[in-house]
C-alpha cells in the first residue's frame, strides 16, 4: 500500500483473503510522486515470470518513460560520475536482466504493437510470437505485391544490369567477355 491506502501489489491476495475472511498483512510505503509509485509497481511485476516477452517489453518501455530514459541510450553503466538511472543498461541491471534481453523484449513489444487485432489475439493466446506473426503478414504482403505485378505485365519483371566494366574494354590478358545489355521485361 502507498501512503494513500492504494494497493500497489497483491490485489488478488487481498481479494481472496477478504472473500474467505482471512487476515492479511500490508506494508505501507511512502512515495514522493505517483510516477515513483508506478515505477515500484512495474519493477515488482517485471521481476515475476507471469509476463510474456512482449508484455515485459511494454512494461520496461513504460518504466524507461517514467525514469526519463531515452530508448536506445547506452553508455558505460560502470561509470561513477553520473546518475545511475540514466540508461537502458542500468535499468535492466536493476531488474537483474541483461540489457540485450531487455532490448529484444522491447522489440517484441514493438512488433506486437504493429499487429492487427486478430494476430494480437494469437500472440495473447500463446499460439505465436509477435515476430512470427509480423513475418507472416510481411510475406503475405510481398506475395500480394508480386501477384499485382504479374497481373499488370503478364509475367514477373526481371531487371538485368551491366557489370561495372565497360563493354569491349581490354585487360593485360586480353579482352573482357561481352556483357549483358540492360533490359526490362
C-alpha positions as CSV (number, residue, x, y, z in Angstrom):
1,X,0.0,0.0,0.0
2,X,1.1,3.5,-0.5
3,X,0.6,6.5,1.8
4,X,-2.9,7.0,0.4
5,X,-4.1,3.4,1.1
6,X,-3.9,2.3,-2.5
7,X,-3.0,-1.3,-3.0
8,X,0.0,-1.4,-5.3
9,X,0.8,-5.1,-5.3
10,X,-1.2,-8.2,-4.2
11,X,-4.7,-7.3,-5.4
12,X,-5.6,-10.9,-5.8
13,X,-4.2,-11.9,-2.4
14,X,-6.3,-9.2,-0.7
15,X,-9.4,-10.2,-2.6
16,X,-9.0,-13.9,-1.8
17,X,-8.3,-13.1,1.9
18,X,-11.4,-10.9,2.2
19,X,-13.5,-13.5,0.4
20,X,-12.5,-16.1,2.9
21,X,-12.5,-13.8,6.0
22,X,-8.7,-14.2,6.5
23,X,-6.4,-11.6,7.9
24,X,-3.8,-10.2,5.7
25,X,-0.8,-8.0,6.4
26,X,0.1,-5.0,4.4
27,X,3.3,-3.0,4.1
28,X,2.8,0.7,3.8
29,X,5.3,2.5,1.6
30,X,5.7,6.2,1.0
31,X,6.5,7.6,-2.4
32,X,7.3,11.2,-3.3
33,X,5.3,11.1,-6.6
34,X,2.8,8.9,-8.4
35,X,5.5,8.2,-11.0
36,X,7.7,6.8,-8.3
37,X,4.8,4.5,-7.1
38,X,4.2,3.4,-10.7
39,X,7.9,2.6,-11.1
40,X,7.7,0.4,-8.0
41,X,4.7,-1.5,-9.3
42,X,6.3,-2.1,-12.7
43,X,9.6,-3.3,-11.2
44,X,7.7,-5.7,-8.9
45,X,5.7,-7.1,-11.8
46,X,8.6,-7.4,-14.1
47,X,10.5,-9.4,-11.6
48,X,7.9,-12.1,-11.8
49,X,7.5,-14.7,-14.5
50,X,3.9,-14.2,-15.5
51,X,4.6,-11.7,-18.3
52,X,5.3,-12.9,-21.9
53,X,8.3,-11.2,-23.5
54,X,6.3,-8.6,-25.4
55,X,4.3,-7.7,-22.3
56,X,7.6,-7.4,-20.3
57,X,9.0,-5.2,-23.1
58,X,6.0,-2.9,-22.9
59,X,6.3,-2.6,-19.1
60,X,10.0,-1.9,-19.5
61,X,9.3,0.8,-22.1
62,X,6.9,2.4,-19.6
63,X,9.5,2.1,-16.8
64,X,12.0,3.9,-19.0
65,X,9.5,6.6,-19.8
66,X,8.8,7.1,-16.1
67,X,12.5,7.4,-15.4
68,X,13.1,9.7,-18.3
69,X,15.4,7.4,-20.2
70,X,15.5,7.8,-23.9
71,X,15.2,4.5,-25.7
72,X,18.5,3.3,-27.3
73,X,20.7,5.2,-24.9
74,X,23.6,3.1,-23.8
75,X,26.7,4.2,-22.2
76,X,29.1,2.8,-19.6
77,X,26.9,1.6,-16.7
78,X,30.1,1.2,-14.6
79,X,30.7,5.0,-14.5
80,X,30.7,6.5,-11.0
81,X,30.3,10.1,-12.3
82,X,26.8,10.1,-13.5
83,X,23.3,9.4,-12.2
84,X,22.7,5.6,-12.0
85,X,19.2,5.7,-13.6
86,X,20.1,7.3,-16.9
87,X,20.2,4.4,-19.4
88,X,18.7,1.2,-20.6
89,X,21.6,-0.9,-19.3
90,X,21.4,0.5,-15.8
91,X,17.6,0.0,-15.7
92,X,17.9,-3.6,-16.9
93,X,20.7,-4.3,-14.4
94,X,18.4,-3.1,-11.6
95,X,15.9,-5.8,-12.7
96,X,18.6,-8.4,-12.9
97,X,18.1,-8.7,-16.7
98,X,20.8,-8.4,-19.4
99,X,20.4,-5.3,-21.5
100,X,20.3,-7.3,-24.7
101,X,17.4,-9.3,-23.3
102,X,15.6,-6.1,-22.4
103,X,16.1,-4.7,-25.9
104,X,14.9,-7.9,-27.5
105,X,11.8,-7.8,-25.4
106,X,11.2,-4.2,-26.3
107,X,11.5,-5.2,-30.0
108,X,8.9,-7.9,-29.4
109,X,6.6,-5.3,-27.9
110,X,7.1,-3.1,-30.9
111,X,6.3,-6.0,-33.2
112,X,3.2,-6.8,-31.2
113,X,2.0,-3.1,-31.5
114,X,2.2,-3.3,-35.3
115,X,0.0,-6.4,-35.5
116,X,-3.7,-6.3,-36.3
117,X,-6.1,-7.4,-33.6
118,X,-6.6,-11.0,-34.9
119,X,-2.8,-11.6,-34.9
120,X,-2.5,-10.0,-31.4
121,X,-5.1,-12.4,-30.2
122,X,-3.0,-15.3,-31.4
123,X,0.0,-13.9,-29.6
124,X,-2.1,-13.4,-26.4
125,X,-3.3,-17.0,-26.6
126,X,0.4,-18.2,-26.8
127,X,-0.1,-19.6,-30.3
128,X,2.5,-17.5,-31.9
129,X,5.2,-14.9,-31.2
130,X,4.9,-11.3,-32.3
131,X,7.8,-11.6,-34.7
132,X,6.4,-14.7,-36.4
133,X,3.0,-13.1,-36.9
134,X,4.7,-9.9,-38.3
135,X,6.8,-12.0,-40.6
136,X,3.7,-13.8,-41.9
137,X,2.0,-10.5,-42.6
138,X,5.0,-9.2,-44.4
139,X,5.3,-12.3,-46.5
140,X,1.7,-12.2,-47.4
141,X,2.0,-8.5,-48.5
142,X,5.1,-9.4,-50.6
143,X,3.1,-12.2,-52.3
144,X,0.2,-9.9,-53.0
145,X,2.5,-7.3,-54.4
146,X,4.1,-9.9,-56.7
147,X,0.7,-11.1,-57.9
148,X,-0.3,-7.5,-58.7
149,X,2.9,-7.1,-60.8
150,X,2.1,-10.3,-62.6
151,X,-1.4,-9.1,-63.4
152,X,-0.1,-5.8,-64.8
153,X,2.7,-7.3,-67.0
154,X,1.5,-10.8,-67.5
155,X,4.8,-12.0,-66.1
156,X,7.2,-11.2,-63.3
157,X,9.6,-8.4,-64.1
158,X,13.3,-9.1,-64.3
159,X,15.9,-6.3,-64.4
160,X,19.3,-7.1,-66.0
161,X,22.2,-4.8,-65.4
162,X,25.7,-4.5,-66.8
163,X,28.7,-5.2,-64.6
164,X,30.8,-2.2,-63.6
165,X,33.3,-2.6,-66.5
166,X,32.9,-1.1,-70.0
167,X,32.0,-3.3,-72.9
168,X,34.9,-4.0,-75.2
169,X,37.5,-2.9,-72.6
170,X,40.7,-4.9,-72.6
171,X,42.9,-6.1,-69.8
172,X,46.6,-7.1,-69.8
173,X,45.4,-10.7,-70.5
174,X,43.1,-9.8,-73.4
175,X,39.6,-8.6,-73.8
176,X,36.8,-8.8,-71.2
177,X,33.9,-11.0,-72.3
178,X,30.9,-9.2,-73.7
179,X,28.3,-8.3,-71.1
180,X,24.5,-8.3,-70.8
181,X,22.5,-5.4,-72.1
182,X,20.2,-4.0,-69.5
183,X,16.7,-5.0,-70.4
184,X,13.4,-4.7,-68.5
185,X,10.8,-7.3,-69.4
